[in-house]
Amino acid sequence: MAQTPPSFTIGVEEEYLLVDRETLSLAEAPEAMMAECVSALEGQVSPEFLQCQIEIGTKVCGDVRAAREDLKRLRSTVFKIAARHGLAPIAASCHPFADWKQQHHTNKERYNDLERDLAGVVRRMLICGMHVHVCVENPDLRIDLMNQLTYFLPHLLALSTSSPYWNGQDTGLASYRLTVFDNLPRTGLPPRLASFAEYERSVQALVEMGLIEDASKIWWDLRPSSHFPTLETRICDVSPRLENALSLAAAVQCITRMLYRLSRDNQRWRIYENFLVGENRWRAQRYGATGAGLIDFGKREIIPMATLVEELIDLLEEDAAALGCTPEIEGLRRIIIDGTSSERQRAAYKRSKDAGQSHEDALKSVVEHLIEEYHADL
C-alpha cells in the first residue's frame, strides 16, 4: 500500500530584539506592551529568554502565501504596539553594540531553570533566530528526511546571515549568532539516526537521568519538533526583510518535498558525514553568501553561492510549482543580488563612517537601517 504523502504545511517562528527609538540601545519590553501584544495576537506571541526579546509564531499555513499574510500581520502588529511604547523591533540576530552583561532574563520558570542549569553560557544568549516547521506526519519518514536535509543547512545559513557585529565590534563573521548558540549543550548538526524510535530512546535516556525534562531541550540546527509532527529547521539567522524570510521558508519547504519525492522514487540525497557538512557550516557562518562559497563534495570544488542558488532553484522547480511558491524560491536570487543582511549592515556602517561619523554613531546608523528594513515590507 502506497504511503500517504506528507501535507508539507508550514509554520514560521521569529525572534526580535526591541530597541529604544531614541537611543537605539536595547530596551526591555514593558509589561503593558507585552499584554497588548498577547491580547492582539491571540497566543501567537510570547516573551523570550531575555526581556529585550519578543517571539512570534505563525499559524499552521497551507502554503507560503498564507504564511506571508500571517507573518506580515504579526510583524506589523508588534511594530505598531512597540511604537506606542517608544520602542521598535529589529529582526537581526545580534544587536550591533549591545552588551549582554547588561541584559536581564525573563522571570518565568522555564527561563529561571535555564539560567540555573546553564549559568554563564546562557547569559550570553543575546541572539535571535528564525525557525521553520514543515509537517511530515510519518515519524520515521521525518527522521529519514532529517538525515538528508542536514546537507542543505549551510546553504540556508549562508543566505540568512544577519549578525556580523557583537558588543560594538565587527566580528569578521557573517553569523556571530551561531558562535554564541553553539556554546549551549545539544546544539549543532543533528546526528544521523536510524529511526524515530532511536531518537525517542536517546531523548528518554536523558529524561530518565533528570538531565532534561523533554525533547524541547534538544537544540540541534534541525530537529523533530517536540510539540508538532514537523521537521523544525533552526539554522537560520532571523531576516530583517520579510520577503527574504519567506524565500528561506519556501526553500525549507521545497527541499523537504524534493527529498520526499526522491524517496518516493526509490532515490535519496547522498548523506555526508557531519565532519564534512560542518566544514560548510563554518564557511557559511564565516563568509555568508559571498566570497568563498561552499564545498560541493561530489565535485570536490568550492562553488560560489550565486551558482549554488541557481542550482537550487533548478532542483526545486517542480516542488515550488506544486507548493505554489515559485516567486519566493526565485526570490533567493534577490539575496545574492542585494547581499545578505550582514553585508547590508556593513555597508550601512561604511556609509556613515565615510560621512565622517564616529564608530559609535555609525553603529547606531546600522540599527536605524535595521528598523527601516523591518518596516519596509509591512
N, C-alpha and C positions, 0 to 999 in steps of 0.2 A: 504494500500500500504506500502510495506516494506521501512524502512528508508535506504537511501544510506549510506554505511559505510564511516567514515572519511578516508581521504587519509593518515593520520599519517606521512606526510612529516616532516622533522626535520631541525632545524637550531640551530646553537650554537654561542653565543656571549661570548667573554672572554676579561677581562681587565688585563693588565700587568703593572708592575712597571718598570721604567727604572733606572738602576744604572750605576755609573761611573765605568768603567772596572778596573781602578787602585785603587781608594779609596774604592769602593764597597758601597759608600753612594748613596742616591737618587740623580738623576740629571734631570734637566728639558730638555724636548725634543727640540732641536734646530729647528727653522722654516725650515731650509733646509732638516733636517731629515724627518719632517712631510710631506713636499712637495714631497720628494722621495717616501715615503710610499703611499701617496694618488695617485701618478702617477702610481706606480707599482701595486697597489691593487684595483684600479678602484671602488672606493666607498665602499669598504669593510673594511675601516679603518677610525678612527676618533680620535681626541683628547678627553680626558675625563675631569672631573671636575678640577683635579689638573694637572699642567704642567709636572709632573713627571710620568704621566699615559698615556697609549695608549689603545684603544679599537679596537677589530676586530670582524667581524661577517661573518660566512659562508653564502654562497648562500642557497637557498631552496634546500635541499638534499632529494632524494627519499629514501635513507637508510643510515645507519651509515657508510657503506663502502665509500659512496660518501662523507659523512661528514669528514671521515678520510683524504681523499685526499685533500679536500679544507682546512681543519684546519691545516694540515701539511704544505701546501703551505703558508698559512697565517703566521703561527708561524715562518717558515724558512725565509720568506721574511723580516719580522720585525727584526729577529735576524741578518741577513746579513746587512741590511741597518743600524741598530743601531751600529754594529761593525765598520762601516766606520766612525762613529762619536765618537768612543771611549766609546760606551755605550753597555749595554747588558740588555735584558728584563728578568724579572723573573715572573713566573706565581705562585705567592704566594699572599695570601690575605692581609698580612701585612709585611712590611719590618722589619727585626729584631731589628734595632737600630735607625731608623729614628725618627726625632722629627717633629710632624705635624705642630708645630708653625713656622717652617722654610720654609714651602711649600707655593706656590702661585697658585691661581686658574687660569684657562684658561680664557682669555679675550674674551668671547663670550656672547651674550645677555642672552642665557638660563642660563649660569653659573653665570653671574652677578646678574641675578634675584634670583637665588638660594642663593647666598651669602647674598643678601639684605634681603630676606624673612626669612632665617633660621639661620642667624647670627652665633654665636659661635658653634652651633651644627654642621653645615655643614663644618665648617673649620677643624673639626677633621676627615673628611671623607677620611683619608689616607688608603683606603681599596679597594680591588678588588674582583670581584666575577665572576661566570660563570652562564649564563642564557641559558636555553634550551627551544626552541619553538617546540611544536608538533601541527600540523594542525588538527583542529577539526572544520569543516566548519559550522556545525549547532550551532548557538549561545546558544540555550537553553541546548543542549547536552554538550556544552563547560562548562556551569555553573554546570550542574549535575555532570560531571566528576571532576570538580574542587573541589566540596564538598567532593567527595570520596577520591581524590588523596591527600588531605591535610594530611590524616593519615600517608602517607609514607614520608612526608617531613623530619621528624627527621632522618629517615634511610639514606636518601640522604645526609643530612648534616653530619652525623656521618662518612660516608665513604669519604667525600670530605675535611675534616678539614685540613687547611694549615696555620693557623695564631695563633701560640702559644705565639709569642713574640710581645711586644708593648713597644716602647720607650726605648729599651735596657733591658727590664726585661721579664723574663718568667712569664706569667700571671697565669699559672696553668690551663688555659683553652685550649681546642683544637681548638676552633674558637673564638678568641677575636674579629674578624671582626664583628660578629653579635652583640656583645655588643655595638660597635660603631654605627652600622647601625640602631639599634633599638631606638636610640635617635631621629631619624627623625620621623615626623608625618606620619601616614598612612602606617606603616610598620607592620611586624609580620604576624601571620597566617591570612589567609583570612576569613572573616565572612561567615557563611552559608547563601546562597542566594536561593530564590525560582525560579528565572528565570533570563534571561539576561535582560529583561525589568526592573526588580527590581534593578539590578546592574546599568543600564543606568540612572534610576531615581535618584539613590543615588549620582552618579557622577555629574549629571546635577545640582543637588541641590547645590553642592559646586561650580560648574562653575558659576551658576547664581548669587551667592553671591560674586563672584570675589575672592574666596579663592584659586582656582586652574584654570588653563586655559584649561586643558583637562585631560583625563584619564592617561596620561603618568606620572602624579604626584601621582598616586596610586602605592605605592612601596611594596605591600604585598609580602610574600615569594612565592606566586603562584597567578597569575592574568590572566584575559583575556588580551591579548596584545592590546595596544591602536592603533597599526598600522596594525596588521595582524590577520587573522582568526585562531589564535593559543592560546593554553594554554602556558603561559610562566612561567617556574619554575625558581625561583630566589634564592632559599635557599642555593645553593652550594657555598662553597669557590672555588676559582679557583685552578686547579690542576697543579703542576709543570710537571708531566708526561703526555704526550699526551695520552697514552693508558688508563690511569686511567680516564682522562676526557671523553674519548669515551665510556668507560664502564658505567660511570654515565649517559651520554647522552642516551645510549641504554636502561638503566634502566628506565629513564623517559619515553621514547617512548613506551617501552613494558608495563609498568604499565598503561599507558593511554589506550593502546589497550586492556589489560586484563580487565580493568574496563568497557570499551565499550562492550567487549564480555559478561561480566556478565549482563549488561543492556539489551543486545540483547536477552538474555535467561531469561529475567524477573527476574534477580537476581541483587544484588548490594552489595558493600562493606559496612559494618556497619559504620555509621558516629558517631564518638565520639565528645563530647564537646571539644571546644578548650582549656578549662581548663585542660583536661587530655592530649590532644595532646601536649599542651605547656609544660607539665612536661617532655615528651620525647624530645621535642625540647631543653630544658635546659640540659638534660642528654647528648644529642649529642654534644651540644655546650661545655659542661664541659669536657666530657671524650672521645669524638671521637668514634672510632670503637673498642677500647679495654677497659678493666677494667669492669666497672659496667654494661654495656649493656643497653637495652631499655625495657620498660614495654610492655608485651603482655596483653592487657586489658581483652581479653577473658579468658585467663588462670589466670590472676591476679598474674603474676610472672614476675620477671626481667630475661630476656633471653639474653645470650651473643650474641654479634653482629655476631660472627662466625656462630652460629646456625641460626640466623635470615637471614644471607646471603644465607645459604644453602636452607632455606625455600623459600626465594625469588626466587632463581634460579629455584627451582622446580615449583613454582607458575607461573613463566613466560616462562616455557619451550615451550609451544605451540606458544606463541606470539613471542618469539625470533626466532623460526623456521620460522614463517610466515613473519617476517620482515627481515630475513637474518642476524641476529646479535647474533647468539648463542655464538660465540667465545668471543664477547665483554661482554655478560651477564656472562658467565663463568669466565671472567676476573675479576669480582668482588671479587672472591676468592683471587686473587693476592694482592688486597688492604689489606685483612686480614692478609695474609702471610707476606708481606713486611712492613705492617704498613702504616698508613696514612702519609701525608707529615708532619703533626705536630710531629708525633713520629720520623720520619726520621730526621727532623731538630734538635730535641732534642738530637738524637743520634750523629749527626754531631758536635753539641756543646760539648757533653760529650767527644768525641774522642779528640777534640782539648784541652779541659781542662786537660784531662788525660795525654796529651803530654806536659803539662807544659805551655800552652799559657794563656795569660791574658783573663779576661772576654771580653774585647773589641775585642781582636783578635779572640777569639772563636766565637763571633757573626759574625765577618767578614767571618769566615770559613763557617758559615751557609749560607751566601749569595753566596759564591763560590759553595757550594753544590747545591743551587737552580739554579744557572746558568748552572751547569753541567746537572741537571735533565731536565731542559727546552730543552737543546740541544741534549740530549741523543737519543730521538726518531725521530729526524729530518733527 
